[in-house]
Amino acid sequence: MDFFLFPNELWWVFMLLANFTGVMIAYRYFGRVGLLSWIPISAILANIQVLKLVELAGVTATLGNIVYATSFLATDILSENYGKQSARAGVGLGFLSLIAATAIMNLALGFAPAPDDFAHESLVTIFSFLPRIALASLVAYALSQLHDIWAYDFWRRKFPGHRHIWIRNNGSTMVSQLIDTLIFNTLAFGGMFPLEVFIEIGVTTYGLKWIVAALDTPLVYWAARLKNTGYIRELEDRWE
């Protein structure tokens, strides 16, 4: 199979649509639990994808920006529809998932591979680097996500009402993504690349996250409408 059938820019659009669709399906059919589940999924996938460098529109960028940005989308929907305590619970689940994935996969690397094994070296390449990535992600994730929840609540009190969702969504996420990018890139990639490449990765990474944050605003409106009109199937209701 030719994985490079389409240019990277088109793959980026496919990735964006796939992630947005995943978030909304999780919310539509599983409600708050679906969003809480998506956050650890996005955290783990982002920390694997970020190891791959690609060129987009002639500049170097890391993968993982889209899926990681959807964790902010999920916490913003949680903040909007359920309050900041639910959003904080999502951040906690993201923390747990990163710690568990890092610890368990590094334990798995300790097993001597069988003579016919073909995957061990590839797993070592990915997951032996993961502790540094995970540490950087944990610090960046904590500070940026907690800021995002605080800022969303701040802007919600300043600009209440359904029509002002765009202010609190973008006002919280775009600053939080900048905090995340600065901290993560410094801790994860500091000293690994020439300075010009390091700066280019930081600028393009934040630029892509900024684009995703702007594009996901209609989804926060849609999620609020689905919740208010009773179209969300809360998983907790099926357990009663």
C-alpha positions in Angstrom: 0.0 0.0 0.0 1.3 3.4 -0.9 0.9 5.5 2.2 2.2 8.6 0.4 -0.6 8.7 -2.2 -1.7 12.2 -1.1 0.4 15.2 -0.2 0.9 16.0 3.4 -1.4 19.0 3.3 -4.3 16.8 2.2 -3.5 14.2 4.9 -3.6 17.0 7.4 -7.2 17.8 6.3 -8.1 14.1 6.6 -6.6 14.0 10.1 -8.5 17.1 11.1 -11.8 15.7 9.9 -11.1 12.3 11.5 -10.4 13.8 14.9 -13.3 16.2 14.9 -15.6 13.4 13.9 -14.2 11.2 16.7 -14.9 13.8 19.3 -18.4 14.5 18.2 -19.3 10.8 17.9 -17.9 10.1 21.3 -20.0 13.0 22.7 -23.2 12.2 20.8 -23.4 8.6 21.8 -21.6 8.6 25.2 -22.1 12.1 26.5 -19.8 13.3 29.2 -18.2 9.9 29.5 -17.3 10.0 25.8 -15.4 13.3 26.2 -13.7 12.0 29.4 -12.6 9.0 27.4 -11.4 11.0 24.4 -9.0 13.0 26.5 -6.6 10.1 27.4 -6.9 8.7 23.9 -5.8 12.1 22.5 -3.0 12.4 25.0 -1.4 9.0 24.2 -1.8 9.3 20.5 -0.3 12.9 20.5 2.8 11.7 22.4 3.4 9.0 19.8 2.7 11.1 16.7 4.8 14.0 17.9 8.0 11.9 17.2 7.3 12.2 13.5 8.5 15.3 11.6 6.7 16.3 8.4 6.8 19.1 6.0 3.6 21.1 5.6 3.5 24.0 3.0 7.3 24.0 2.9 7.9 24.2 6.6 8.9 21.5 9.2 6.3 20.6 11.8 5.6 17.7 14.2 2.5 15.5 14.0 0.2 15.2 17.0 -0.9 18.8 16.9 -4.5 18.0 15.7 -5.2 15.1 18.1 -3.7 17.0 21.0 -5.7 20.1 20.2 -8.9 18.0 20.4 -8.2 17.4 24.1 -8.7 21.2 24.6 -11.9 20.9 22.5 -13.1 18.2 24.8 -12.3 20.1 28.0 -14.0 23.3 26.5 -17.2 21.3 25.8 -17.0 19.8 29.3 -16.6 23.3 30.8 -19.4 24.7 28.7 -21.9 21.9 29.3 -21.0 20.4 32.6 -18.8 22.9 34.5 -15.1 23.2 35.3 -15.1 20.3 37.7 -15.8 17.9 34.9 -13.1 19.5 32.8 -10.6 19.0 35.6 -11.6 15.4 35.9 -10.7 15.0 32.2 -7.3 16.6 32.8 -6.7 14.1 35.6 -7.6 11.2 33.3 -5.2 12.5 30.7 -2.4 12.6 33.3 -3.1 9.1 34.4 -3.1 7.8 30.8 0.3 9.3 30.0 1.9 8.0 33.2 0.4 4.5 32.7 1.3 4.3 29.0 4.9 5.4 29.7 5.4 3.0 32.6 3.7 -0.1 31.1 5.3 0.2 27.7 8.8 0.6 29.1 8.2 -2.5 31.3 7.2 -4.3 28.0 10.6 -3.3 26.5 12.3 -5.2 29.3 11.2 -8.5 27.8 13.8 -10.2 25.6 12.2 -10.6 22.2 11.8 -14.1 20.6 14.0 -15.0 17.7 11.1 -14.5 15.3 10.1 -11.2 16.7 9.9 -8.3 14.2 8.5 -5.4 16.3 10.9 -5.0 19.2 13.3 -2.6 17.6 10.5 -0.4 16.3 8.9 -0.3 19.8 12.2 0.6 21.3 12.6 3.5 18.8 9.2 4.8 19.8 8.7 4.1 23.4 12.3 4.3 24.8 12.0 8.0 23.8 8.6 8.3 25.4 9.7 9.1 29.0 11.2 12.4 27.9 8.3 13.2 25.7 5.8 12.2 28.5 7.6 14.3 31.1 7.5 17.3 28.8 3.9 16.6 28.0 2.9 16.2 31.6 4.4 19.6 32.6 3.0 21.4 29.5 -0.3 19.5 29.8 -0.8 20.4 33.4 -0.1 24.1 33.1 -1.8 24.7 29.8 -4.9 22.6 30.5 -5.4 24.1 34.0 -5.0 27.6 32.5 -7.5 26.6 29.8 -10.1 25.6 32.3 -9.5 28.7 34.4 -9.6 31.0 31.4 -12.8 29.4 30.0 -14.5 30.0 33.3 -13.1 33.6 33.5 -14.4 34.5 30.0 -17.7 32.7 30.6 -18.3 35.0 33.6 -17.2 38.1 31.6 -19.2 37.1 28.5 -22.1 34.8 29.5 -24.6 33.5 27.0 -24.6 31.1 24.1 -23.6 33.7 21.5 -20.3 34.4 23.3 -19.0 30.8 23.2 -16.5 31.9 20.5 -14.9 34.4 22.9 -14.4 31.9 25.7 -13.4 29.1 23.5 -10.8 31.0 21.5 -9.8 33.3 24.4 -8.9 30.3 26.6 -7.5 27.8 24.1 -5.3 30.0 22.0 -3.4 31.3 25.0 -3.3 27.8 26.6 -1.9 26.3 23.4 0.9 28.9 23.4 1.8 28.0 26.9 1.8 24.3 26.0 3.9 24.8 22.9 6.6 26.8 24.6 7.0 24.4 27.6 6.7 21.2 25.6 9.1 22.1 22.8 11.7 23.4 25.2 11.6 20.3 27.4 11.1 17.7 24.7 13.2 19.0 21.8 15.7 21.4 23.5 19.2 20.6 22.2 18.0 18.0 19.7 17.8 20.2 16.6 19.6 23.2 15.2 18.2 26.4 16.6 16.6 27.4 13.3 14.8 24.1 13.1 13.8 24.3 16.8 12.3 27.7 16.2 10.6 26.6 13.0 9.0 23.6 14.8 7.7 25.9 17.6 6.2 28.5 15.2 4.6 25.9 12.9 3.4 23.8 15.9 1.6 26.8 17.5 0.3 28.0 14.1 -1.3 24.6 13.4 -2.8 24.4 16.9 -4.1 28.0 16.5 -5.8 26.9 13.2 -7.4 23.9 14.9 -8.6 26.0 17.8 -10.3 28.4 15.4 -11.8 25.6 13.3 -13.2 23.8 16.3 -15.3 26.7 17.6 -18.4 25.7 15.6 -18.2 22.3 17.3 -18.4 23.8 20.8 -21.6 25.6 19.6 -22.9 22.4 18.1 -22.2 20.5 21.3 -24.0 23.1 23.4 -27.0 22.9 21.1 -27.0 19.1 21.2 -26.9 19.2 25.0 -29.6 21.8 25.3 -32.0 20.1 22.8 -31.6 16.6 24.5 -29.8 14.9 21.7 -26.9 13.7 23.9 -27.2 10.1 25.2 -25.5 10.3 28.6 -23.9 7.0 29.4 -24.7 7.4 33.1 -28.4 7.5 32.3 -28.3 4.0 30.9 -26.9 2.6 34.1 -29.8 3.8 36.2 
